[in-house]
Amino acid sequence: MRARHRALSVALSLAVLASASGAAAFCQTRGCNDRTQDCEYDEDGCLLSGHLLHWGSSCISFDVQQDGSALRGISYDAAHDAIRAGFAEWLNADCGNGVGPGIKISDFGPVECRTAEYNQDSPNANVFMFRDEGWPYENAIDTLALTTLIFNADTGEIYDADVEVNTFESAMTIDGTSHGDIDFPSVITHEIGHFLGLSHSNALGATMRPSYAPGNTAMASIESDDVEGICTALSPNRETSTNSCEPRHGFSTECAVPESDCQMAPGSPGGIGSLLLGLLGLSSMLRRRKTPRL
């Protein structure tokens, strides 16, 4: 059986900084696990320890779970369109002289798999999926989505990315919001930032802020801090090892491990690592705090 590997699992939930300014404050993602390692941070809360996580290829594929979210009335087609629009936001960033980030995206279409997994010796897929039946992580009521990045712990090269959307607890909408609803395009554009190698930012108005206010649609459009971040993480002149869009070990629409199988084989030391990066919504209780922790 093909195994899933998560040697290092870190759920990133950062505090909202009341003193955040409009200055550039984006963070790139690094492979340091502060639960098991002595990680160092700068004054903006960005990790300084560990390899910078990056895609080794000039092209990345993505796929969307074919069922969409029946619970929230989000069809595959609607989700697919929103995800494509989210990628377009990031890829259309102007890194200077009208040149965009150094990455291309290939749409591999619908897939059956809705499990976040990485197979070391068999085909893979970078899947956007929905969790209608339950949320398998902590802080279910506040976590809107999580992106899992599988990477080479020795180099920081990203091997796989999967995005899980918490439709079980979150009243997601696809085409506009009312008070209290969650704008799916905003959530997914944030998660695509993680997918591409960005961590959170404390810049006001940035799409990569770690929290979301219900009813807000602004995060579906990236701002100047996000542009600077993506152009740094995926410089137009960056060196790549391949031009292939295919996932490592090939592509498959099906999961290797049954969804009910919760066992995860650990990666070998210095081998495979994993990070979980998420977007968190503020509950009414948290919003009443002066400096809510997320």
N, C-alpha and C positions, 0 to 999 in steps of 0.2 A: 504494500500500500504506500502511496506517495504521502510523505509526511509534511506537516506544516511546522515552520520553525519560527520561534519568537524568543531569541536568547535574552534580549533586553526589552522590557516593556515599561514605558513611561507614559503616564497620563498627564499631559501638560494642562494645568489649570492655574493661570496667573492672576494676580490681583490687579484690579483696575487702579491705575495711579491717578490720584486726584490732581497731581501737579503736571500731568502730561501736557505738552505744548504742541504747536503745529509743526515743530521741527522734525526732520527725518528721524524716525525711531524704529524702522523695520528691523526684524531679526531674521537671519538665515538659520536654517535648521542644522544642528550639530548632533552627532551621535554620542552624547554623554548621558548616562543614566544616573540621576542624582539620588536614587534610592540605594545604589550599590557602589557609586563612584563619588569622588570628591570633585564636583563640577564647579567651575568658576563662572561668574556672571559679571557683566559690565553694569554701569549705572542705569541703563535702560532696561535691564532684565534679560539681555541677550546672552546666551551661552557663549563662553570663550573656550571651553574645553571640548575636545573631541573633533573628529574630522567633519568638515562641512559636507552635508549630504548633497549629492548631485546626480543627475542622470548622465550616464556615460555615452548614450546615443544622442544623435541630433534629432531623433524622431521618437515619440512615445505614442503608444496606442491606448485607447480607452474603450470601455464597453458599459452597457447599461442593462441592469436586470430586466428581463423581458416582461415581468409581471407588473412593473411599476408599483404604486401603492393603492390597493383597492380601498383600504381604510380611509385614505384622505382624498380619494377620487383623482389621483394623479396617474394618468395613463403612461405607458411606455413612451408614446410619441411626445406627450407634453414634457415629460422628464428629459427625454433625449434633446428636445429643442432648447430647454433651459440650460442643460449642461453644455451643449455646443455654444450657446451664447456666452456662458461663463468663461469657457476657454478663449473665445474671441476677445473678451475684455482684456485678458492677460496678454494674448499674443499680439494685440493691436497697440500695446504700449509703445510709445515713441522713446527709444533709447538714444536718440540723436540722429539728426539728418533723415528722419522718417524711417529709420531702421528699427525693427522690432527685436524681441528677445531671440536668443540663439536656440530655438527649439521649433519643431513641427509636430503637429498632432494628427494621428490617424484614427479615424472612427471605425472600429471593428464591429459596431452594431449590437444587437441584442444577444444576451447570454442567459443560460439557465442558472448558472451558479450565483448564489447569494451568500457565500461564505468568504470571510477575509482569510486568505490562505496564500502560502507561497510554497511551490514544489521545487525541490532542489535538483530533481532528475527527470522531470516530466513537464508538460505544457502548463502555461499560466495565463492569467488575464488580469487586467487592471479594471476592477469592477466598481461601478456606482450602484449601490443596492439600498433597499428599504427594509426597515425593521417594523413591520406592522403588528406582529404577535407578541413582542416583548423586547426589552433592551437588555443585553447581556453584560452590561458594565455598571459601575457605580454611578451615582448622581443622575439617575434616569430622568428625574423630573426637570433637571436643569440643562442636561447635555442635549444639544440639538443634532450634532453629527460628530463623527470621528473619522479621521484618516489614518490608516495604518501604513507606515513606510517600512519596507524590508530592505536592508542595506548591508553592504560588505563592511564589517566592523573594522577591517584593516585599512580601507581606503575611503569609505564614505559613499561609494557608488550605490545609488538606489537600484534595487533589482525589481521591485514590485510595489504597487500602491493600490489600496482598496479604500473606498469611501462608504461608510455606513450612515444612513440618515434615520434619525429617531422619530419615525412617524407614529410609533406606538404612543408616546407621551406628548408629542408636539402637534398642534393643530396647523399643519403645513397647508399653504395655499399656493397655487401655481400662477394665478393671473390677478394679482392685486390682493390687498389685505384690508381687513377691518380691525378695529381695536382688539388686541389680544391674539390675533392670528400671526403665524410665522410665515414670512415670505421665502418660499423655496428657492427662487433665483438668488436671493441674498445669501442664504445659507450655503448654496452650492458654489457660488463664486468664491466665498471664503475658503471652502474646503479645497477647491482647485488650486488656490494659492499654496496650501499645504502640499498638495499633490505635486506641485512644481518645485518645491524645496524651500518655501518660506515658513517661518514660524510666526509668532504673534508680534504685534506692534502696539505701542502705547500712544501713537499719533492720533489726535482727534480726527474723526471722520474717516479713518482708514478702513478699508475692507478687512484688513487683517487684525483689527481690534479683537480681543478675546471674548467679547460679550456682545449680545444682540438684544435690542429692545423690541418687544412685540409690536407689530404694525409698521416697522421700519422697512423701507424698500431700497434705501440708499446704498446698502452694501453690495448691491448687484452691479454697481459701477465703481471701478477702482479710482483711487485718488492719487495725488502726487507722491505720497510716501510709498504707496503700493507700486507705482511705476518705478521709482528709484530702487525698490527692493527687487522686483523681478528682473530689472536690467542689470543688477549686480549679481543676482543668483544665476541668471542665464544670459550672460554677456553675449552680444552678437558675435564677438570674436573668440568665443570659448573653444577650446580644443575638445574633440569628441573621439571616441574609439571606434564608432560604427555609425552608419546611416540607416541601419535597419529599424523599422517600426515594430517588428514582431517582439512579443515578450520573450524573456529568457526561456530557453528550452522549447520554444514554439508556443502556439496558441490553442486554447481549448475553451469551448463554451460551457463545459460541465465542470463541476467541482471534483476534486480528487478524493476528498474526505467527506463522508456524509455529514449533513448539517447538524445532526443530533450528536455527533461524535465531538466531545469537548476536549479530548486529549490533544495536547500539543507537545511534540517532541522538542526538547531544547536544542539550540544550535551549539556547535562546538566552540570552546573558548577561542576568541579572536576570529570567529567565523561570521555567522549571520547575526545581525541585530535587528531590533524592531522598535519603532516609536509610534505612539498614538497621539495625534494632535487633534484637538476638537474646538468646536464653537459652542459657547455656553450662553444660555438665556438667563436673564435675571428674573427670579420669581418676585412676587410683590413683597415678600418678607425681606429678601436680599436688597431690593431697591430702597428700602427704608433705612438701610445702614449707610453711614457716611462714606465708608471705604469698603464696599462689599468685596469679600473674597470669593473668587470663582473656582 
